[in-house]
Each structure stands twice: as structure tokens, then as C-alpha cells.
Amino acid sequence: MTSRRHGLLLLLTAVVGWAAPAGAGCPVDGAARLRDTRQEMAERALAAAASGDPRCVDKGLALANVLDLDPGARACVAAEALQAGDGDLHAFRADLEWRCGRPRRAYGEALAAIGDDPEAALGWLVLARVLAARFRFSAARAAAERAVALAPRSARVWFTLAEVAAERPRRRQALAAYLEHAAAAGEPPERIAGARDNLLLIDALGDRPVWVVRRREVPGRLPLEPLAGRPGTLRGWLVEIAVGGRRKVSALLDSGASGLHLAPTALRRVPMEVLTRGTLFGGGGSGSHAVVRGLLDELRLGPLTFSSALAVRSAGSLERHGAYQAIVGLDVLASAGVRVIVDPFTREVRLALPDAGGEEQGDPLAVDPWPEGEEGVTLYRVAGQLLVEAEVETQADRRRALLLFDTGASRSLIDGGLLDEMGQRFRRGSRRASAYGGQLELLGEVPRLQLAVGGSRRHLKGVGVIDLASRSRITGVRVCGFIGLDLLARHVMEIDLGRGRVVLRPRGGRSRR
């Protein structure tokens, strides 16, 4: 406690420069209502941490951890250190559990915070994030609107509302409000830049719809072409798309990406209405890429045809050897209201109608993000990423963590920070792997690793180690690795983004059509 307290006192002193005197009661009581600026909350946290009241000291340290917005190990440690308490502590723990990558715990703490204090905006904020990640968008919007009503000066609540708002004008309003408060709130520069780009895109689009489904022949099939790597390895699955309704190009089917990405070569003699120019964060190389966003008159993808397809044009090639000229995220297929079955054994994607379901509940306190009896593995969608909870086992330890479900990755990767926490050494050495926008720098390699997702378990050798701290900071939730084709290609994958589930079936396992 002493060293943790000392470190956080130094952090807060650096933020505020002085200790505000404590008044009656604990200075941080009610801080979860998010009615103060970051500066004011830091002052209150410092005063509480310097007080003589053990309960107040704990609350001050908890708020200090909440203000330190880097997700990862520190969020996990801080969440574990908190004891059950009042609405403020429940809200602080909910925030830390979410950033640590433990959404079920975050959900429970958020409900407890709201139950103790219905005006705990931080509790409503975390609840909105969990519900959105679990594809309960109507309920997530209601929770986010409640948080905004309670804390209209909080950048984070406006950002969350912008992610889930159903109507474009409301999304625009939320982005503008976020940008007004983001710098003072200490938001990551990459997130601020992304919000500016999205605001420009909304203005450029006006009231024009995007991804309009013109043809949907379901059930339908889409051939898969394997992209071979080294002997005995698979680099990816390719599908054929028709850009502008006529130019046929190869596209990587990538569950680790969101939307449609095109290399300049894919647009030869194909008009694209340019909307905005900006920066895309993520992928390889420097982790950021200059891109152009625009509209295609038509996009054909097997049994699906879209008009007003929103595309991202990269500055250069998407793959160094030119094996494909486009990347298609699974959300493109799902936007047509279909269930996607990727079958590597028959080399096809099958599109089926989704399972019938009742109308989505809009009450954030009544909806169940994890209904019992549903088949398959839970999917989470955060900042365009599809994440699954996986068990990571090394010779030293075993942990559960959120990993990216990535059919665009030939091999699984693991975060070096997670290995350090598990006490697992790995062979260090600079390596590179191909990725969107350039080369992905690897820290080294762990000789053996076991990954388990649902009922699927795989022993892997020579797993690449990567630093995912930057990705976690941008998205706001800890990501501890990629699950690639070295595990996924051994299964038929039934993916239903409407329900937020993926079923992995081994070869010979029956799949629904």
C-alpha cells in the first residue's frame, strides 16, 4: 500500500501541482458523478490520498487510478486492490475492470454503482460500454444518454454516446461535444484525431445513406481461395469482390478489420466519390496510415450487392506482394442482415438468415448481455474489433484475457505485457511480420503456448510476442493478443454478429445452413 500510495501521490502532484485541503467528509465523495473536470478530480483525489482516514485514502487512490487512463496491468492491479464499498468505489472498480478487459466484472460493478447512487455517471458510462460491446445497442444508447444527462462536461461520456447513437445528427453533436472537452480530459491524441475524422465524414455524408443492400440472395455461397504461406501454413482466405460493379479484385476476409479497405490498384478505372482525407490508426508499420474515405456506386460480394458502399482507400498496397487488393471486414457481410459461416474445409463462405429473435430491449437495467443457453463463444465488439475471451496457458501460469478474433492473421500473437505478468520468459529479438500498412514489429517469441477458446484448445509453438499497449490505449480496453488461423483454420466458424456469438466446429462437425 505504501509504495502504491507514494507513486500515485507523485502522479497527482505532477497533475495538479499542489494538494487541495480536505474539507468535511471525504473529498472524493460523489466523484463518480463526473461533474468535475479532470483537474478538479485530481485535486480531490490528492487531498483524499493525503488524508488520515483509511477509507478516504482508499477512495482517493482508486480515483487516482481511474484518472490514469492507460489500460492494462495497472488497471487490473488497481481493480483487485479495491474492496467492496459505496457507489463511488463500485463505479471506480467498474471502470478499471472494463479497461482491464474483464467485461463481466465491469457489468456487475456498474450495476452495483447505479444501485447505490443512480446519479453515478461513471456507472452508467461503463454500463453503456459493456452493452454496446455485447451488441445491445438500444440499451447502450439509453445508458449513454443517461450518463450525458448527468455529466455533460465529461469527454468520455460524449465519446461513448457518439459510438452508439442511432441518428447521424446526434452522433455529430456527441463528437463535437467530445472534441470540446477531450484535450482537457487527457484523452489519447489518436482518439481525438479519429473523432475529428469521423466528424468530417459525417458532415461530408450529410443525410445520404451508406451500405444500402440492393441484392441479397440468401442462403448463398461465396468461394474461398486459400492464401498460402510457408509450407504447411495458411496466410489468409481470399474472396472475390466486384468494385464499382465491374472491376474484380481479390480481398482478404478479415474478422480483425472493420469495413472495406481498398488499395489504389483496386480502383483503377473505377470512380470513387472522395469524402474526406484522414488517418487510420492500427495495423502495422508506424500504426497509423494516411487514408481517403469515399463512396462507391456499387460493390458486389457473391450473393450480396450494395450501393453507396463506404470505402477506405489506403495510400499504398495492402499486401507487399500484391496477393490481394482489398480487405473486407465481417461487418460488411453482417450489415446485410446475414449469419456468416466460414468453412475452410469446403472452401466457401455460406450466408444464412439469422436466427429469429425478439425485439431488442431498450432498458439498460433489464437487458441481459449474456443470456443463458446460447450456443458458442461470446463475441465483444470494441472500437471495431471483434474480441473473444480466451484462456492463455504457459509453463508459468494460466490467465483469461480478451484476444482479437482475427481471420486476417496467419498466426496467433501474444502481448509481452501479459507474459511478463504471468512470469513467462520469452526469447527476445527483433522480428517483423506483414500487416496492414507495413511491417509489424515483434518483440520476440515464446517457445510454447496453449490457447483455448470455448471448447477449442490448441498447443502452439513459436508464438510471436507483440506490444499491444498502444492499441489498448486507443480503444480503451486491454487486448492481450490475436487468435489467428493457426487455431481458427481448423474449424468451421459460424459467426452471428446480431447475437454476438461465434461457434467453432471441428472438421466433420455439423453446421447450420
C-alpha positions in Angstrom: 0.0 0.0 0.0 2.8 2.4 0.9 4.7 2.2 -2.4 1.4 2.3 -4.4 0.2 5.3 -2.4 3.6 7.1 -2.8 3.6 6.6 -6.6 0.1 7.8 -7.1 0.7 10.8 -4.8 3.6 11.7 -7.1 1.4 11.2 -10.2 -1.3 13.5 -8.8 1.1 16.1 -7.6 2.5 16.3 -11.1 -1.0 16.7 -12.5 -2.3 19.4 -10.1 0.9 20.8 -8.6 -0.4 21.1 -5.0 -2.6 19.4 -2.5 -6.1 20.8 -2.0 -7.1 20.9 1.7 -9.6 18.3 2.7 -12.9 19.6 3.9 -15.7 17.9 5.9 -16.1 14.3 4.9 -14.0 12.6 2.2 -13.0 15.0 -0.7 -13.8 12.4 -3.4 -17.3 11.5 -2.2 -19.6 11.8 -5.2 -16.7 11.8 -7.7 -18.3 9.0 -9.7 -21.0 11.5 -10.8 -18.3 13.0 -13.1 -19.4 16.6 -12.5 -15.9 17.9 -12.0 -13.1 18.5 -14.6 -10.1 16.2 -14.6 -8.1 18.8 -12.8 -10.7 19.2 -10.1 -11.0 15.4 -9.6 -7.2 15.1 -9.4 -7.1 17.8 -6.7 -9.8 15.9 -4.8 -8.0 12.6 -5.2 -4.8 14.0 -3.9 -6.5 15.6 -0.9 -8.2 12.3 -0.1 -5.0 10.2 -0.5 -3.2 12.6 1.8 -5.9 12.4 4.5 -5.7 10.4 7.7 -8.9 8.4 7.1 -8.1 4.9 5.8 -11.4 4.7 3.9 -10.9 8.1 2.3 -7.3 7.2 1.4 -8.5 4.1 -0.5 -11.1 6.1 -2.4 -8.5 8.8 -3.3 -6.1 6.1 -4.6 -8.9 4.5 -6.5 -9.9 7.7 -8.2 -6.2 8.3 -9.0 -6.1 5.0 -10.8 -9.3 5.9 -12.7 -7.7 9.2 -13.8 -4.6 7.4 -15.1 -6.3 6.3 -18.3 -3.7 3.8 -19.6 -5.4 0.3 -19.6 -3.5 -2.8 -18.9 -1.8 -4.4 -15.9 -2.1 -1.3 -13.7 -5.9 -1.2 -14.2 -6.0 -4.9 -13.3 -3.9 -4.5 -10.1 -5.9 -1.4 -9.1 -9.2 -3.2 -9.5 -8.1 -6.1 -7.4 -6.9 -3.8 -4.7 -10.4 -2.2 -4.2 -12.7 -3.6 -1.6 -16.5 -3.5 -1.9 -17.8 -0.2 -0.8 -20.1 2.6 -1.7 -21.3 3.7 -5.1 -18.1 5.6 -5.8 -15.9 2.6 -5.2 -18.2 0.3 -7.3 -18.0 2.8 -10.1 -14.2 3.1 -9.9 -13.9 -0.6 -9.9 -16.3 -0.9 -12.9 -14.2 1.5 -14.9 -10.9 -0.3 -14.0 -12.4 -3.8 -14.7 -13.6 -2.6 -18.1 -10.2 -1.2 -19.0 -8.5 -4.4 -17.7 -10.6 -6.5 -20.2 -13.0 -8.1 -17.7 -16.4 -7.0 -19.0 -18.5 -9.4 -16.8 -17.0 -8.0 -13.7 -17.3 -4.5 -15.0 -21.0 -5.0 -15.7 -21.7 -6.2 -12.2 -19.8 -3.3 -10.6 -21.6 -0.8 -12.8 -25.0 -2.1 -11.7 -23.9 -2.0 -8.1 -22.7 1.6 -8.5 -26.0 2.7 -10.1 -28.0 0.8 -7.4 -26.1 2.7 -4.7 -26.2 6.0 -6.5 -28.5 6.5 -9.5 -26.6 9.6 -10.4 -23.2 7.8 -10.7 -22.5 8.8 -14.3 -19.4 6.7 -14.4 -21.5 3.6 -13.6 -23.9 4.5 -16.5 -20.9 5.1 -18.8 -19.4 1.6 -18.1 -22.8 0.0 -18.4 -23.2 1.6 -21.9 -19.8 0.4 -23.0 -20.5 -3.2 -21.9 -23.9 -3.3 -23.5 -22.5 -1.8 -26.8 -19.7 -4.4 -26.8 -22.4 -7.1 -26.4 -24.4 -5.7 -29.4 -27.2 -4.4 -27.2 -27.2 -1.1 -28.9 -30.7 0.2 -27.9 -30.0 -0.4 -24.2 -26.4 1.0 -24.6 -27.8 4.2 -26.1 -30.2 4.6 -23.2 -27.4 4.2 -20.7 -25.1 6.6 -22.6 -27.9 9.2 -22.8 -28.3 8.9 -19.0 -24.6 9.4 -18.5 -24.6 12.5 -20.7 -27.6 14.0 -18.9 -25.7 13.5 -15.6 -22.2 14.6 -16.7 -22.4 16.9 -19.7 -18.8 18.1 -19.2 -17.3 14.6 -19.4 -15.5 13.9 -22.7 -15.7 10.1 -22.1 -19.5 10.0 -21.9 -19.8 12.0 -25.1 -17.4 9.7 -26.9 -19.4 6.7 -25.8 -22.7 8.3 -27.0 -21.0 9.1 -30.3 -20.2 5.4 -30.8 -23.8 4.1 -30.1 -26.0 7.0 -31.3 -28.5 5.8 -33.9 -29.1 9.0 -35.7 -26.4 10.8 -37.5 -27.2 14.3 -36.2 -27.0 13.0 -32.6 -23.7 11.3 -33.4 -22.4 14.6 -34.8 -23.5 16.5 -31.7 -21.8 14.0 -29.5 -18.5 14.1 -31.4 -18.4 17.9 -31.3 -19.0 17.9 -27.6 -16.3 15.3 -27.1 -13.8 17.3 -29.0 -14.7 20.4 -26.9 -13.7 18.6 -23.7 -11.2 15.9 -24.9 -7.9 17.7 -24.6 -8.5 19.0 -21.0 -9.7 15.5 -20.1 -6.4 13.9 -21.1 -7.9 11.8 -23.9 -5.4 9.9 -26.2 -4.3 12.0 -29.2 -5.1 9.2 -31.5 -8.7 9.0 -30.3 -9.1 12.8 -30.6 -7.8 12.6 -34.2 -10.2 9.8 -35.0 -13.1 11.8 -33.6 -12.1 14.8 -35.9 -12.0 12.5 -38.9 -15.4 11.0 -38.1 -16.9 14.4 -37.6 -15.7 15.5 -41.0 -17.0 12.3 -42.6 -20.5 12.9 -41.1 -20.5 16.4 -42.5 -19.4 15.2 -45.9 -22.1 12.5 -46.0 -24.9 14.7 -44.9 -28.1 12.7 -44.9 -27.0 10.2 -47.6 -27.4 6.5 -46.6 -24.5 4.1 -46.8 -24.2 0.3 -47.4 -27.6 0.1 -49.0 -28.5 -3.6 -49.7 -29.6 -3.9 -53.4 -29.5 -7.7 -53.7 -29.4 -10.4 -51.0 -29.7 -14.0 -52.3 -29.8 -15.9 -49.0 -29.0 -18.7 -48.5 -26.0 -18.1 -50.7 -22.3 -19.0 -51.1 -19.1 -17.2 -51.7 -16.0 -19.2 -52.8 -12.9 -19.0 -50.6 -9.4 -19.1 -52.0 -6.5 -20.0 -49.6 -3.6 -17.7 -49.5 -0.6 -20.0 -48.9 2.4 -19.0 -46.8 5.4 -21.1 -45.8 5.0 -24.8 -46.4 2.1 -26.1 -44.3 0.9 -22.6 -43.3 -2.1 -20.5 -44.3 -1.8 -16.7 -44.6 -5.4 -16.0 -45.1 -8.6 -16.6 -47.0 -9.4 -14.6 -50.1 -12.8 -13.8 -51.7 -13.6 -12.1 -55.0 -15.4 -8.7 -55.0 -16.5 -6.5 -57.8 -15.6 -2.9 -57.1 -17.8 -0.4 -58.8 -19.9 -3.3 -60.1 -17.3 -4.3 -62.7 -13.6 -4.4 -61.5 -13.0 -7.8 -59.9 -10.3 -7.9 -57.3 -9.1 -10.3 -54.6 -10.0 -9.4 -51.0 -8.8 -10.7 -47.7 -11.7 -11.8 -45.5 -10.6 -10.3 -42.2 -12.5 -10.5 -38.9 -9.8 -8.3 -37.4 -10.7 -5.4 -39.6 -13.8 -3.3 -39.9 -15.4 -2.1 -43.1 -13.9 -2.1 -46.6 -10.3 -1.2 -47.4 -9.0 -0.8 -50.9 -5.5 -0.4 -52.3 -5.2 2.2 -55.1 -4.8 -0.6 -57.7 -8.3 -1.8 -56.8 -9.8 1.5 -58.0 -8.2 1.7 -61.5 -10.9 2.9 -63.9 -13.4 2.8 -61.0 -14.8 6.1 -59.8 -14.9 6.7 -56.1 -16.5 9.9 -54.7 -13.9 11.3 -52.2 -15.5 12.4 -49.0 -12.6 13.0 -46.5 -8.9 12.5 -46.0 -7.6 11.4 -42.7 -5.6 9.0 -40.7 -6.3 5.4 -39.8 -4.8 4.1 -36.5 -3.9 0.4 -36.1 -2.2 -2.3 -38.1 1.4 -2.5 -38.8 4.3 -0.1 -39.6 4.0 3.1 -37.6 0.5 2.1 -36.6 -1.1 5.0 -38.5 -1.8 5.4 -42.2 -3.0 8.2 -44.4 -6.3 7.2 -46.0 -9.0 8.6 -48.1 -12.7 7.8 -47.4 -15.2 7.8 -50.1 -18.3 6.2 -51.7 -18.6 3.5 -54.4 -21.6 3.4 -56.6 -21.7 -0.4 -56.3 -20.0 -3.3 -54.6 -20.8 -6.9 -55.4 -19.8 -9.7 -53.0 -21.1 -13.0 -54.2 -24.8 -13.1 -53.4 -24.8 -9.6 -52.0 -24.8 -6.3 -53.8 -24.5 -2.9 -52.1 -24.8 0.6 -53.3 -23.2 3.7 -51.6 -20.5 1.4 -50.2 -18.3 3.4 -47.8 -14.7 2.5 -48.5 -11.3 3.4 -47.1 -8.5 3.9 -49.8 -5.0 3.3 -48.5 -2.0 5.3 -49.6 -0.2 2.2 -50.8 -0.6 -1.6 -51.2 -2.3 -3.6 -48.5 0.0 -6.6 -49.0 3.6 -6.3 -50.0 3.4 -9.0 -52.7 0.1 -7.7 -54.1 -1.7 -11.0 -53.3 -4.9 -9.0 -52.6 -6.0 -5.5 -53.3 -8.8 -5.2 -50.7 -9.7 -6.1 -47.1 -13.3 -7.0 -46.2 -14.4 -7.0 -42.6 -17.1 -9.4 -41.4 -19.2 -6.4 -40.5 -19.7 -5.7 -44.2 -21.4 -9.1 -44.7 -23.3 -8.7 -41.4 -24.6 -5.3 -42.5 -26.8 -7.2 -45.0 -28.5 -8.9 -42.0 -27.0 -12.4 -42.5 -25.3 -15.0 -40.4 -21.8 -15.9 -41.8 -20.4 -19.4 -41.9 -16.7 -19.7 -42.9 -15.9 -23.2 -43.9 -12.2 -23.8 -44.6 -12.8 -27.5 -45.5 -15.3 -26.9 -48.3 -13.6 -23.5 -49.1 -16.6 -21.4 -49.0 -18.5 -18.8 -47.1 -22.1 -19.6 -46.6 -24.6 -16.8 -45.9 -27.7 -17.7 -44.0 -30.6 -15.9 -42.4 -30.0 -15.1 -38.7 -31.8 -16.9 -36.0 -35.2 -15.4 -35.1 -35.1 -13.3 -32.0 -37.3 -11.0 -30.1 -37.2 -7.2 -30.2 -34.2 -5.8 -28.5 -34.9 -4.4 -25.0 -34.1 -0.8 -24.6 -34.0 -0.7 -20.8 -30.2 -0.9 -19.8 -31.1 -2.2 -16.4 -33.3 -5.0 -17.7 -31.5 -6.4 -20.7 -29.3 -9.5 -20.3 -25.9 -9.2 -22.1 -25.2 -12.9 -21.5 -28.4 -14.9 -21.8 -28.1 -18.5 -20.7 -28.4 -21.4 -23.1 -26.9 -19.8 -26.2 -24.5 -21.9 -28.2 -21.0 -20.8 -28.9 -18.4 -18.3 -27.7 -19.3 -14.7 -26.7 -18.1 -12.0 -29.0 -17.4 -8.5 -27.9 -17.1 -5.6 -30.4 -15.0 -2.7 -29.1 -13.8 0.1 -31.5 -14.4 -2.1 -34.5 -12.5 -5.0 -33.0 -14.1 -8.5 -32.5 -12.8 -9.8 -29.3 -13.2 -13.2 -27.5 -12.4 -14.3 -24.0 -9.6 -16.9 -24.2 -7.6 -18.9 -21.8 -3.8 -18.4 -22.2 -1.6 -21.1 -20.6 2.2 -21.1 -20.5 4.6 -23.1 -18.5 4.5 -20.5 -15.7 0.8 -19.6 -15.4 -2.7 -19.6 -16.8 -4.9 -16.5 -17.4 -8.1 -15.5 -19.1 -7.9 -12.4 -21.3 -9.5 -10.7 -24.3 -7.9 -11.5 -27.6 -8.7 -10.3 -31.1 -10.6 -12.8 -33.2 -8.6 -12.4 -36.4 -9.0 -14.4 -39.6 -6.6 -12.0 -41.2 -3.7 -13.1 -39.1 -1.8 -16.2 -40.3 -0.5 -16.9 -36.8 -1.6 -16.1 -33.2 0.3 -13.4 -31.3 0.5 -12.7 -27.6 1.1 -9.5 -25.7 4.5 -9.2 -24.0 3.0 -7.4 -21.0 0.7 -10.4 -20.3 3.7 -12.8 -20.5 5.6 -10.6 -18.0 2.7 -10.7 -15.6 2.5 -14.5 -15.9 6.2 -14.8 -15.2 6.8 -16.4 -18.5 10.1 -15.6 -20.2 10.4 -15.4 -23.9 13.2 -15.3 -26.4 13.7 -11.6 -27.2 14.8 -10.5 -30.6 13.6 -8.1 -33.3 11.3 -9.7 -35.9 8.8 -8.5 -38.4 5.5 -9.7 -39.7 3.4 -8.4 -42.6 0.5 -6.3 -41.5 -1.9 -3.7 -42.9 0.1 -0.6 -43.8 3.6 -2.1 -43.4 5.6 -4.3 -41.1 4.6 -5.3 -37.6 7.4 -5.2 -35.1 7.6 -8.3 -32.8 9.5 -8.3 -29.5 10.5 -12.0 -29.8 9.0 -15.4 -29.5 7.6 -17.7 -26.7 8.5 -21.3 -27.4 5.2 -22.9 -26.3 1.8 -21.6 -25.6 -1.7 -23.1 -25.2 -4.8 -21.2 -26.3 -8.4 -22.2 -25.5 -11.5 -20.6 -26.9 -14.7 -22.2 -25.9 -14.2 -25.9 -26.4 -11.3 -25.5 -28.8 -7.8 -25.9 -27.4 -4.6 -25.7 -29.4 -0.9 -26.1 -28.4 1.2 -23.6 -30.4 4.9 -23.4 -30.9 7.0 -20.4 -31.6 4.3 -17.8 -30.9 5.2 -14.2 -31.7 5.3 -11.6 -28.9 3.9 -8.2 -29.6 3.5 -4.9 -27.6 -0.3 -4.1 -27.6 -0.2 -1.2 -25.1 -0.8 1.4 -27.8 -3.8 -0.5 -29.3 -5.2 -0.9 -25.8 -4.8 2.8 -25.0 -6.6 3.9 -28.2 -9.5 1.5 -27.8 -9.8 1.9 -24.0 -9.9 -1.9 -23.3 -7.0 -4.2 -22.8 -6.3 -6.5 -25.8 -3.8 -9.3 -25.0 -3.2 -10.9 -28.3 -4.5 -12.1 -31.7 -6.1 -15.5 -32.3 -5.0 -16.4 -35.8 -5.5 -19.0 -38.5 -3.2 -21.5 -36.8 -6.2 -22.1 -34.5 -9.2 -20.9 -36.4 -8.5 -22.6 -39.8 -9.1 -26.0 -38.1 -12.8 -25.1 -37.5 -15.9 -24.2 -39.3 -16.8 -20.7 -37.9 -20.4 -19.7 -37.5 -20.5 -16.0 -36.8 -23.7 -14.2 -35.9 -23.0 -10.5 -35.2 -26.6 -9.9 -34.5 -26.4 -12.1 -31.4 -22.7 -11.5 -30.7 -21.8 -15.2 -30.9 -19.3 -17.4 -32.7 -19.5 -21.2 -32.9 -16.3 -23.1 -33.7 -16.9 -26.6 -35.1 -14.1 -29.1 -35.9 -13.9 -30.8 -39.3 -16.9 -33.1 -39.6 -18.9 -31.1 -37.1 -22.4 -30.2 -38.2 -23.1 -26.6 -39.1 -26.4 -25.0 -39.5 -27.2 -23.7 -43.0 
